[in-house]
Amino acid sequence: MSLFHFHVTQISRSAGSSVIASAAYRAGEKLYSEYYGETNDYSHKTGVILSEILLPPQAPEEYKDRATLWNAVEKTERRKDAQLAYSFDIALQNELTMEENIELARRFIREQFITRGMIADYAIHAPDKKNGIPNPHFHVMCPIRPLAPDGTWDCKQHLVYRADADGNRVIGANGKPIRDAVPTTDWGTPETLEMWRAAWADMVNNKFAEKGLACRIDHRSNERRGLDALPTIHEGPAVRQMESRGIITEKGELNRWIKSTNVLITNLRKKIQALQDWIAELKERLSKPDAMGLADLLNAYYNVRNAGAWSQRAKVNNLKEFSITVNYLTEHGISTVKDLQSHIETRMNQTDALRISMNAKSARIKELKDLLRLADDYEKLKPVFEKLNAIKWKGQREKFKAEHETELRQFYAVRRKLTEHCPPDGRFPKAAWRGELERIQKEREREYARYKTLRDDLKTLWSIRQRVDGAVRQKTRTEMECAAETR
């Protein structure tokens, strides 16, 4: 099945990320970070088909070496919260051969990144199949800081004086002209990202067409395509492997909940749209001078049903249905077709509001669970780090570092990721995170229950539609019979 996935993030120190560690992981290599004094070894990683660095004409040739390139980036960026690189994660297509996928990836990088003067470090991944489905994709890392024409690192932004409508400088409260920071490139703008996403979709779809395949991908979001589906979260190979073995995971459970909610949303939206179409048609029918009102139509419908009922029990059931319908209309203040239309529109707005709210809650739940997991890992790994710091002799320290390289590397990675969430006292607010997680999960369940209430409400509206339609058909049939007798 064709798949569009084009995700871009920033690798930044404020998020606790190491650009050397990120490059090592994507390329499946062992790289040393001069900035952190750490060795990041991912040479054991499987599924890396190839990795390569593509340079624009002005870039120094030594930047084709991965360690040289990214240590230069680290050295150039001096701020503790520096933004280091753009990281792209792009899905390849199972309908294409690996050779075709690689050719597309290379061409896309050259046409969209290299021609803009960007350095691109990319890696093609084809991990082991999970549940029998291949997941080929490629990663691209591009330094955020651009290169000057002479190959040196240039400025990310420059200051520009703010001007009013007449071109005069705007003066701030301190009596000095106001200056704004303006990026020197358009690489980080939403418009450029949109252009890249569209370009990748077009390139893949052209390849599909060239091969005579009917499948296509679309770079637009669910919302822009008119779809109301909540997005699932990325599970990753470890979670998929556990799920394939029957092990229930939190991410898997969350995705199952999101998928079931999406089914409910889709059904609700279909019912709402069908009811709106029916309302438009009904309003046209009832706009005639001699047309019956909504209540009259329902009453006529049940009179006909009672006239044709074979038993007293059937008549009692008809009476109960009519009573439930009338009570519902009375309870919701519905006496005209216009009232019914307004009620349906309200239900549609409530459905949309719930979808947006549950989407935000799902994202926050994921974030909180990640924070709690990282905090637990930090506490578990911290004793190894403290023991290393307690060793005074250099030889013993080096020996200990070699023996505990994996634990220390994991500790440094976790510490970097948690840096921005660490309060002044150095203690992570795990209790507060757990409390917020529990609260949001309960709120999400309550919203899901409201979805079910909306579903039941729409079932009632659907039955009202069927009964009114039945009455309209009966009325039309009677009018035709009367017209025939007159002739």
TAFEN-V988681 format. One line per field, one symbol per residue. phi: phi as a letter, one per 40 degrees, with the letter a starting at -180 (. if undefined). psi: psi as a letter, one per 20 degrees, with the letter a starting at -180 (. if undefined). burial: b if it has 16 or more other ideal C-beta (glycine too) atoms within 10 Angstrom, else e. A space follows every 10 residues. Layout:
phi=???
psi=???
burial=???
//
This chain:
phi=.cabaabbbb cbcccgcbcc cccccccgbb bbccccgbbb bbcccbgcca aabbbcdccc cccccccccc cccdcccbcc bccbacbbbb ccbccbcccc cccccccccc cbbcccgccb bbacbbcdcb fgbcbcabbb bbdcccccdc gcccccabcb ccbcccgccc ccccgbccbb cbdcbbcccd cccccccccc cccccccdcc cgcccabbcc cdcccgbbcc cccccgcccc cccccgccbc cccccccccc ccccddcccc ccccccccdd ccccccccdc cccccccccc cccccccccc accccccccc dccccccccc dcgbbbcccc cccccccccc cccccccccc cccccccccc cccccccccc cddccccccc cccdcccccc cccbdccccc ccccccccdc bccdcgbccc cccccccccc cccccccccc cccccccccc ccccdcccdc cccccccccc ccccccc
psi=pqpoonpprp oqhhjkqphg hghgghilro qpohgikqpo okiipriogq qqppqrhiqq hiiipggggh hhgghhohqh kqpgqpopop prpiiqrhgh gggggggggg hhggijjqpo oqpppmrqpp kjoqmqrqqp ppphprqrhj irpaqhrqpp ppqahjjqpp pahjjqqppq ppqirjhjqh ggggggghgg gggghhgggh ikqiqqqpiq rgghjjqjpp prqphqhggh gghhjjpprg gggghhgggh hhgggggggg ggghhggggg ghhghjiqhj qqrgghgggh ghggghhjqi rhghhggggg ghgggggghg hjkoirhggg ghgghghghh ggghggghgg hgghgggghg ggghgghghh ihhgghhghi phpgghghgg ghhkgggggh gggggghigi jprhijppmh gggggggggh gghhhhhhhh ghghghghgg hghgghgggg hggggggghh hghghh.
burial=ebbbebebee bbbeebbbbb bbbbbbbbbe bebebbebbb bbeebeebeb bbbbbbeebe eebeebbebb bbbbeebeee ebbbbbbbbb bbbebbeeeb bbebbbebbe ebbbeebbbb bbbbbbbeeb eeeebbbbbb bbbbbbbeee eeeeebeeee eeeeeeeeee eeeeeeeeee eeeebebeee eebeebbeeb beebbebbee eeeeeebebe eeeeeeebbb eebebeeebb bebeeeeebe bbebbebbee bbeebeebbe bbeebeebbe ebeebbeeee bbebeebbeb bbebbeeeee eeeeeeebee bbeebeeebe ebebeebeeb bebbeebbeb beebbeebbe bbeebeebee beebbebbee beebbeebee eeeeeeeeeb beebeeebbb bbbbbbbbee eeeeeeebee eebeebbeeb eeebeebeeb beebeebbee beebbebbbb bbebbeeeee eeeeeee
//
